[in-house]
C-alpha cells in the first residue's frame, strides 16, 4: 500500500506544481507516472518470477547441453499442430501439450529426479507446465527463455513432423 500511496501523493504534488507553472513540473509528472507504472506492474512481475520456481535456460545453453548430453529430457508443451508447424520443434523434444500434462504425469514419474526442460512458442505455457511439474515433485525443471521463437531466431536446428514419444528420441 505504501508505494501506491507515495506514487499518488507525488502525482498530486506534480499536478499542483504544473498548475502553478513550475519549471520542474514536467519532470515531476514524468517521475510520478513512472512510479505509478512501477507500482502497477512490479507486483505482477515478481509474482510471475516466484510462481514458477523453475530455472530459466537460454536457448544456446540448452543447445550446448543437448550436444553434451543427447539423452536430455525436453518436453514441448505446445499443441500437436504447433509442434509440427512452421516453427518446428527441437529434434529431441517430446510433445506433451500443457493441457494433457496432468493426465500424463505418471508417464514422466521415472524422470522426476532428472532435469526436465520445457519449451513452448515463447515461454508462458512452459512456465505454467513448470509450476505443475514442481508441485508434482519434479526436482529439476527448466524453462527455455523465449521458447521456439528464440530458438529459431538463433538459427538452431529444428525438426518438423512427428517427434518422439516419452522414452524415445528422434534422429
C-alpha positions as CSV (number, residue, x, y, z in Angstrom):
1,X,0.0,0.0,0.0
2,X,2.8,2.4,0.8
3,X,4.3,2.6,-2.7
4,X,0.9,3.2,-4.2
5,X,0.2,5.9,-1.7
6,X,3.5,7.6,-2.3
7,X,3.0,7.5,-6.1
8,X,-0.4,9.1,-5.8
9,X,0.8,11.7,-3.4
10,X,3.7,12.5,-5.7
11,X,1.3,12.7,-8.7
12,X,-0.8,15.2,-6.7
13,X,2.3,17.3,-5.9
14,X,3.4,17.2,-9.5
15,X,-0.1,18.3,-10.6
16,X,-0.1,21.2,-8.2
17,X,3.3,22.3,-9.5
18,X,2.1,22.0,-13.1
19,X,-0.9,24.2,-12.3
20,X,1.3,26.7,-10.6
21,X,3.5,26.9,-13.7
22,X,6.7,25.5,-12.1
23,X,9.6,24.8,-14.4
24,X,10.1,21.3,-12.8
25,X,6.5,20.3,-13.4
26,X,7.1,18.1,-16.5
27,X,10.0,16.3,-14.8
28,X,7.9,15.7,-11.7
29,X,4.9,14.5,-13.7
30,X,7.1,12.0,-15.6
31,X,8.6,10.7,-12.4
32,X,5.2,10.3,-10.9
33,X,3.8,8.5,-13.9
34,X,6.9,6.2,-13.9
35,X,6.4,5.5,-10.3
36,X,2.7,4.6,-10.8
37,X,3.7,2.3,-13.7
38,X,6.2,0.6,-11.5
39,X,3.7,0.2,-8.7
40,X,1.2,-1.2,-11.1
41,X,3.4,-3.8,-12.8
42,X,6.1,-4.7,-10.3
43,X,3.9,-7.0,-8.1
44,X,2.7,-8.9,-11.2
45,X,6.3,-9.4,-12.4
46,X,7.5,-10.5,-9.0
47,X,4.6,-12.9,-8.7
48,X,5.4,-14.4,-12.0
49,X,9.1,-14.9,-11.0
50,X,8.1,-16.6,-7.7
51,X,5.3,-18.6,-9.2
52,X,7.3,-21.0,-11.4
53,X,10.1,-21.9,-9.0
54,X,11.7,-23.2,-12.2
55,X,15.1,-22.3,-13.5
56,X,15.4,-20.5,-16.8
57,X,17.7,-21.7,-19.5
58,X,18.9,-19.8,-22.6
59,X,18.5,-21.5,-26.0
60,X,22.2,-21.5,-26.6
61,X,22.8,-23.1,-23.2
62,X,20.2,-25.7,-23.9
63,X,21.7,-26.4,-27.3
64,X,25.2,-26.9,-25.7
65,X,23.6,-29.2,-23.1
66,X,21.9,-31.3,-25.8
67,X,25.3,-31.7,-27.6
68,X,26.9,-32.8,-24.3
69,X,24.0,-35.0,-23.1
70,X,22.0,-36.1,-26.1
71,X,19.5,-38.0,-23.9
72,X,18.3,-34.9,-22.1
73,X,14.6,-34.8,-21.5
74,X,13.0,-31.9,-23.4
75,X,9.2,-31.6,-23.4
76,X,7.5,-29.3,-25.9
77,X,4.2,-28.3,-24.3
78,X,2.6,-26.8,-27.4
79,X,-0.3,-28.5,-29.1
80,X,0.4,-31.0,-31.9
81,X,-0.4,-28.6,-34.7
82,X,2.1,-26.0,-33.3
83,X,4.7,-28.8,-32.7
84,X,4.5,-29.8,-36.3
85,X,4.0,-26.2,-37.5
86,X,6.2,-23.6,-39.1
87,X,8.4,-23.0,-36.1
88,X,9.2,-26.7,-35.9
89,X,10.4,-28.3,-32.7
90,X,13.7,-29.2,-31.0
91,X,14.7,-32.6,-32.6
92,X,14.8,-34.5,-29.3
93,X,11.7,-32.9,-27.8
94,X,8.7,-35.0,-26.8
95,X,5.3,-33.4,-27.4
96,X,3.1,-33.3,-24.4
97,X,0.6,-30.4,-24.6
98,X,0.3,-28.4,-21.3
99,X,-3.4,-29.3,-21.2
100,X,-2.5,-33.1,-21.3
101,X,0.3,-32.8,-18.8
102,X,-1.7,-33.5,-15.6
103,X,-3.1,-36.7,-17.1
104,X,0.3,-37.9,-18.3
105,X,2.4,-37.2,-15.2
106,X,2.6,-41.0,-14.5
107,X,4.5,-41.5,-17.8
108,X,7.1,-39.0,-16.6
109,X,7.4,-40.2,-13.0
110,X,10.6,-42.1,-13.8
111,X,12.1,-38.8,-14.8
112,X,11.2,-36.9,-11.6
113,X,14.8,-36.8,-10.4
114,X,16.2,-35.8,-13.9
115,X,16.3,-32.4,-15.3
116,X,13.2,-31.7,-17.3
117,X,13.4,-28.8,-19.8
118,X,10.2,-27.3,-21.0
119,X,9.7,-25.4,-24.2
120,X,6.7,-23.7,-26.0
121,X,6.3,-20.9,-28.6
122,X,7.5,-18.2,-26.2
123,X,7.8,-19.3,-22.5
124,X,4.4,-18.7,-21.0
125,X,3.0,-22.2,-21.3
126,X,6.3,-23.6,-20.3
127,X,6.2,-21.6,-17.1
128,X,2.7,-23.0,-16.4
129,X,3.9,-26.5,-17.0
130,X,7.0,-25.9,-14.8
131,X,4.7,-24.9,-11.9
132,X,2.7,-28.1,-12.4
133,X,5.8,-30.3,-12.5
134,X,7.3,-28.7,-9.4
135,X,4.0,-29.3,-7.5
136,X,4.2,-32.9,-8.7
137,X,7.6,-33.3,-7.1
138,X,9.9,-32.9,-10.0
139,X,13.2,-31.7,-8.6
140,X,14.9,-30.0,-11.5
141,X,12.7,-28.1,-14.0
142,X,14.0,-25.6,-16.5
143,X,12.0,-23.3,-18.9
144,X,13.6,-22.3,-22.2
145,X,13.6,-18.5,-22.2
146,X,12.0,-17.2,-25.4
147,X,10.9,-20.7,-26.5
148,X,10.9,-21.8,-30.1
149,X,10.7,-18.3,-31.3
150,X,14.1,-17.6,-29.8
151,X,15.4,-21.0,-30.8
152,X,14.6,-20.1,-34.5
153,X,16.0,-16.5,-34.1
154,X,19.3,-18.1,-33.1
155,X,19.2,-20.3,-36.2
156,X,19.4,-23.6,-34.3
157,X,18.3,-26.8,-35.9
158,X,14.6,-27.8,-35.8
159,X,12.6,-30.8,-36.9
160,X,9.2,-30.9,-38.4
161,X,6.5,-33.6,-38.4
162,X,6.1,-36.1,-35.6
163,X,8.6,-36.2,-32.8
164,X,9.4,-38.6,-30.0
165,X,7.0,-40.3,-27.7
166,X,8.0,-40.4,-24.0
167,X,11.0,-42.6,-23.6
168,X,12.1,-42.3,-27.3
169,X,14.1,-39.8,-29.1
170,X,14.0,-38.6,-32.7
171,X,17.0,-38.6,-35.0
